[in-house]
């Protein structure tokens, strides 16, 4: 891994036909946020870091090259991703040991958020090297501020499991968290995820599907989980990257005595699984916990 800056002129970036020199960086691992769609969302500090770093590591060199070419940065990117981390990680750590500066970017957004950069950052910290965040674009935060949902407390949960049972179990674990939930989701799974969320979390719970953020066809679709599930069930081909947000559970969670009464009433009129789902909708409590309570109640009465 040789230094790609072959001349002082190589450490620069371009803004509106003006070449801006980039100062050499102190030795550290720099975690650089890059645009999530619109290339104009890069920061000046990020540009200077990308141009000035001795080593530039990225998930996909082709994706990063588009950004570098846009701003006239000559630094040559070095691939670091989940498939070559065992080989590439030690080489980046060796660069730090040699007193060089290493910049790490993901394909889009902030490194370490649902990408393999966490492993490298952890190794660098354990080895005693500086880790410097260069903040900027973030899909979860962009979605949150545009969703219209409460943002005083939020919980980023990444990707849900692909299989239905795992997805529902994970949603049940998160159901009672008093915060807006934020997920990444793929377009071909969004309809099934919304249906599962409506069942587990309650169909009336407010949500937003944020698609193609900062891009030409950016879209925010807001409504209840049931409304959104019905809408996307009817869409044949959903396109683009998606962030799903689900508002916090209702504040008027039922008292313990009320929960027992609700469970008793529902258990007498419907199957256990359906009763648990309806109780979750009425009380704001996790469906998984209510299902177990129903089983315990039946066992006591047998």
N, C-alpha and C positions, 0 to 999 in steps of 0.2 A: 504494500500500500504506500505508494510514493506520493510526495506532496505535489498536487496538481497545479499549484500556483507557480508557474514557471517564470513569471515576471511581476514586477510591482503593479503593472497595469492590469494584471489578472484579478487583483483584489478590488473589484469595483462592481457597481450595479448601475442600471440606466433608468432614469425617470424622465419621460417626455423629451427624449433625445439629448438629455444632459447626463453625462457620466459622473457618477458620484464615487469617490474613493472610499474603500472600506478599510478600517484599521485592523491590523492583526489582533486576534483575540487571545486573552489569557487562557492557559490550559484549563479545560473543564469540559464536561459533557453538557451541551446546550440543547434543550428540548424545545424545538421551534414549531409553533403553530402555523399552519398554512391554510389557505382558503378552502372552504368546503364546497365551493362551486364558482363563485365570482372571483376571478383572479385579482380584482381590485381591492379585495379585503385583506391583502397582505399588509403588515406594518413595516415602517421604515427600519425599526430595530431588527425585525426578522430578515429583511433584505440585507442589511449590513452583516448580520450573523452568517447568513448563507454564503455571502461573497467572501467574508473574511476568515471562515473556518479553515483549518488545515485539512480536515477530513469531513466530508459530507455524506452521511449515511441515510438511506431512505428505504421504504418498502419496495417500491417499483421505480426503477431508474427512468423508465419511459414516462411515467406520470410526472415525476419531479422535473424531468427535462423540459416539459412544457412550461412550467412555472419559471424555471431558470432562463429559458430562451426569451420569455416575455419581458424579463427585466435585465437582459444582457449579462447574466452571471455566467462566468466561464468555469466555475468550479465543477469538477466531474463527480457525479454522485456514485456512491458505493452501496451495493445492495445489502440490506440487513432486514430479514423477515423471518417468519416462524419456521420456514423450511431450511434456512441456512444459519440459524442463530448459534448453533453449537460451534460452527466454524468461524462465522463472522464476528461473533461477540468477543472472543479472545483477541482478535486482531484490533478491534476498536479499543479494548482495554490496554493493549500494548501501546497504542498511539498515545493514550492518556499518560501511561507510565513514562513515555519518552518526552513528556512535556508539551504535547501538541494539543490543539483544540479540536473537539469533535462535535459537529452539529448533527442532530437526529431529527428527521421529519417523518410523518406518516403520509399516506397518499392524500389525506385531507383532514383538516381539523387539528386538534391538539394531540401530540404523541402521548402514549400510555393509556389513552381512553379507548378500550376495546382493540388494542393492537399489541404486538410483542415487545414494545419498547420498555414496558415495566420491568422485564427481566434484566435488560441492560442497565437501566437506571439503578436497580437494586444492587447489581454487581458492582457498579461504579461507586455507590455509596459505601458498600461494605469494604471496598478497597481503599477508601479514604479520599476519593477524588471529588472535586466540586461538581454539583449538578445545578444547572442554572435554567429555570424556565423562561422562555420567551413567549409571553401570552399573546393570544389572538383569537382567531375564529374557533368556535366550538358549536357543533350541531346541537347538543343537548340544551345549551344556554340560549341559542338562537330560537329554538323551538319553544322553550319555556316562556321567553319574553313576548313571543308572538301569539301564544296560545290563548291568552285571556284567562288562564287558570291561576289559582293562587301560587305565588312564587316566594312566599316568606319561608317556606320549608319545602325541599324537594329531595327525592331519592332516585339516583340514577342506577338502573338495574341492568343495563346492557341488553344483550340479546336473551330472549326467553328460549327455553328448550324447544326443539322442532317438533317433538312428538307430543300428542295431545295430553297424555297423562302427566308427563313431566311439566308441561306448560301450566296445566291446571294446579298441580301441586305447588309450583313456584308462585303462581298468582295468589293462592291461598296463604302462603307464608307472608306475602306482602300486603294482604288485604287490610289489615288494621293499622298500618303505618300512617300516622297523621301528617301526611305530606303528599304533594303531587308526585306521582310515579312517572319516570321517564324510561322508555325502552327504545332500542333500535329494532327495526323489523324489516324483513324483505317484502317486496311487493306481492310475491305470489303466496305469502302466508298471512297477509294482513287481515283478510276476511275471516279466516279461521281463528286468528288471535283475538279479534274483536268479539267474535261469538263466544269464545271461551271466557274472555274477560267479563262480558255481560252476565254470563252464567255464574261465575265465581264471585265477582266483585259487586254485582248488582247492576241491572240494566239502566237504572236511572242515574248512575254515577256519571258526572260530566267528564268529557274527554276531548282530545283533539288529535287529528292525524295531520302531521306536517310533512309535506312531500316536496322534494327537489328544492330544498332551502337555498336561497341566494341565487338560484339559477333562473333561466328565462321563464320556466313554467312553474314557479314556486306557488304552492297552494297550502292554505290552512283550512281544513274542514273541521268544524266544531259541532258538538251535540252530545247527546247521551250515548253511552256505550251501545244501547239497543239501536238507536237511530243510525249510528255509524256502522254497526254490524249489518243492518238491513241494506244500507247504501252500498257497501263494498261487496256484499254478497251478489249484488246485481251487476257489478262492474266486471266485464269479461277479462280485460287485461289491464291490471294496474301497473304503472311504470314509475321508475325513479326510486331514489333512496328515501326512506321513511323514518321519521321519529314519531312514536306514539306516546302521548301523555294522558294520564288518567288522574283526575282531581282527587283530593283527599276524601276519606270516608265521611259520612254525615257526622256532625258534632253531637247529635242527640242519640248517642248509643244507648240502647236500652239498659235499664238497671237489671241486676242479677235476677230478682224475682220475676221481672217482666220477661226475661229470656226464658226462664223455666216454663212460664205460662204459654209463651208463644210456641215453644218446642212441643209442649203437650198437645196444644190445639192442632198444630200442623201434623204431628205424628198420627193423629186419629183419622186424618182425611187423605193422606197421600204417602207414597213410598218414602223410605228414609232419605235417599239421595235428593229427591225433589224437595222434601221438607227442609233439609239442611240448606239447600240453595235459596229457598224462599225465606228462611230465617236469616240468612246472611244478608239478603236484600233489605229486610225489615230492620235489622239491628245494627248493621255495619260491622259485625264480627266475622272473623274468618270462617268460611264454609267448612273447611277441614275440621276445625275445632268443634263446630256445631254438630257436624256429622258424628264425631266421636261421642259427644254428649248424648245424642239420640240413641246411639248403641248402648251406652251405659244405662240410660233410662230404661230401655227395653229389657236389659239384663236384670235390673233391679225388680222390674214388675213381673218377670217370668217366674 
